[in-house]
Amino acid sequence: MEVILIKDIENLGYANDIVNVRPGYANNYLIPQGYAKAATASAKKVLAENLKQRAHKDAKILADAQALAEKLANLPLTIAVKAEEGKIFGAVTSADVAEALAAKGIELDRKVITVDGIKTVGEYEAVAKLHREVKAAIKLSIVAAEE
């Protein structure tokens, strides 16, 4: 069954994409939850017209995301955490990275940042998904906090 996604859904597609899913998934989950609508001929025409009108807006959003990705790539980020002998108490999460970025004046939602299990002091890399076509690498330096 073809549906038009209303919202971005991980591992399925982005808003305004037309995707094929099983009828049960569409009728029992996507459509009732407001994540998608049926891809009828008239709905496809409306979608095409809306996308045509929004093309220049999307180009500006993409350019802004690319500029932010450049800024993040050149921004060294140091996070001080409580650690003993190189091991961190707990772990560094995407919320910690978002908080450190906010301190530098860059507001990013923690949900767009992916951090792979940082449990020791050292140099790491996090990935921020800024746009459907733009991902930014954030260089992290995890250091032990001074007591």
C-alpha positions as CSV (number, residue, x, y, z in Angstrom):
1,M,0.0,0.0,0.0
2,E,1.3,3.4,-0.9
3,V,1.2,6.2,1.7
4,I,2.4,9.7,1.9
5,L,4.4,10.4,5.1
6,I,3.3,13.4,7.1
7,K,6.2,13.2,9.6
8,D,9.8,11.8,9.5
9,I,9.8,8.1,10.6
10,E,13.1,6.5,11.3
11,N,14.0,3.6,9.0
12,L,11.0,4.4,6.8
13,G,11.3,7.8,5.2
14,Y,11.0,11.6,5.6
15,A,7.9,13.8,5.5
16,N,6.3,14.1,2.1
17,D,7.9,10.9,0.8
18,I,5.7,8.3,-0.9
19,V,6.5,4.9,0.5
20,N,5.2,1.3,0.1
21,V,4.2,-0.4,3.3
22,R,2.1,-3.3,4.3
23,P,-1.6,-2.5,4.4
24,G,-1.9,-3.6,8.1
25,Y,1.0,-1.2,9.1
26,A,-0.6,1.6,7.2
27,N,-4.2,1.1,8.3
28,N,-3.5,0.1,12.0
29,Y,-0.5,2.4,12.9
30,L,0.6,5.0,10.4
31,I,-2.7,6.5,9.4
32,P,-4.5,6.5,12.8
33,Q,-1.4,8.0,14.5
34,G,-1.3,10.8,12.0
35,Y,2.1,9.8,10.6
36,A,0.8,9.2,7.0
37,K,-2.1,9.4,4.7
38,A,-3.2,7.3,1.8
39,A,-1.4,8.1,-1.5
40,T,-4.4,8.6,-3.8
41,A,-4.1,10.2,-7.2
42,S,-5.5,13.5,-5.9
43,A,-3.2,13.4,-2.8
44,K,-0.2,12.9,-5.0
45,K,-1.2,15.9,-7.2
46,V,-1.6,18.1,-4.1
47,L,1.8,16.9,-2.7
48,A,3.5,17.6,-6.1
49,E,2.1,21.2,-6.1
50,N,3.1,21.8,-2.5
51,L,6.7,20.5,-3.1
52,K,7.0,22.7,-6.1
53,Q,6.0,25.8,-4.1
54,R,8.3,24.9,-1.2
55,A,11.4,24.2,-3.3
56,H,13.1,27.5,-2.7
57,K,12.4,27.4,1.0
58,D,13.9,23.9,1.2
59,A,17.0,25.2,-0.6
60,K,17.5,27.8,2.1
61,I,17.0,25.3,4.9
62,L,19.6,23.0,3.2
63,A,22.1,25.9,2.9
64,D,21.6,26.7,6.6
65,A,22.2,23.1,7.5
66,Q,25.4,22.9,5.5
67,A,26.7,26.1,7.1
68,L,26.0,24.7,10.5
69,A,27.7,21.5,9.6
70,E,30.8,23.5,8.6
71,K,30.7,25.3,11.9
72,L,30.4,22.1,13.9
73,A,33.2,20.4,12.0
74,N,35.6,23.3,13.0
75,L,34.4,23.5,16.6
76,P,36.5,21.6,19.2
77,L,34.2,20.5,22.0
78,T,35.5,19.6,25.4
79,I,33.3,17.9,28.0
80,A,34.5,17.5,31.5
81,V,33.1,14.5,33.3
82,K,33.6,12.8,36.6
83,A,36.1,10.0,36.0
84,E,38.5,7.8,37.9
85,E,41.6,6.3,36.2
86,G,40.2,7.1,32.8
87,K,36.8,5.5,33.3
88,I,33.7,7.7,33.4
89,F,31.1,7.4,36.0
90,G,28.1,6.6,33.8
91,A,28.4,7.6,30.1
92,V,28.5,10.7,27.9
93,T,25.1,11.0,26.2
94,S,23.7,13.1,23.4
95,A,22.1,15.3,26.0
96,D,25.6,16.1,27.4
97,V,26.8,16.9,23.9
98,A,23.7,19.2,23.3
99,E,24.4,20.9,26.6
100,A,28.0,21.5,25.7
101,L,27.0,22.9,22.3
102,A,24.5,25.2,24.0
103,A,27.3,26.6,26.1
104,K,29.1,27.5,22.9
105,G,25.9,29.2,21.5
106,I,24.7,26.4,19.2
107,E,21.2,25.1,19.9
108,L,20.7,21.6,18.8
109,D,18.1,19.1,19.9
110,R,19.6,16.1,21.6
111,K,17.5,13.8,19.4
112,V,19.4,14.7,16.3
113,I,22.8,13.8,17.9
114,T,24.1,10.3,17.9
115,V,26.8,9.3,20.4
116,D,28.2,5.7,20.5
117,G,28.7,4.6,24.2
118,I,31.4,6.9,25.5
119,K,32.6,5.4,28.8
120,T,36.3,6.3,28.9
121,V,38.3,9.6,28.7
122,G,39.6,10.4,25.2
123,E,38.9,11.7,21.8
124,Y,35.6,10.8,20.1
125,E,33.2,11.7,17.3
126,A,29.5,12.3,17.5
127,V,27.2,12.7,14.5
128,A,24.4,15.3,14.2
129,K,21.7,14.7,11.6
130,L,20.9,18.3,10.6
131,H,18.9,17.7,7.5
132,R,17.9,14.7,5.4
133,E,21.0,15.2,3.2
134,V,23.4,16.8,5.8
135,K,25.2,15.0,8.6
136,A,27.8,16.8,10.7
137,A,30.7,15.2,12.6
138,I,31.3,16.7,16.0
139,K,34.8,16.2,17.5
140,L,34.6,15.5,21.2
141,S,37.3,15.6,23.8
142,I,36.3,13.9,27.0
143,V,38.4,14.9,30.0
144,A,38.3,14.2,33.7
145,A,36.8,17.0,35.7
146,E,39.0,18.7,38.2
147,E,37.8,18.1,41.8
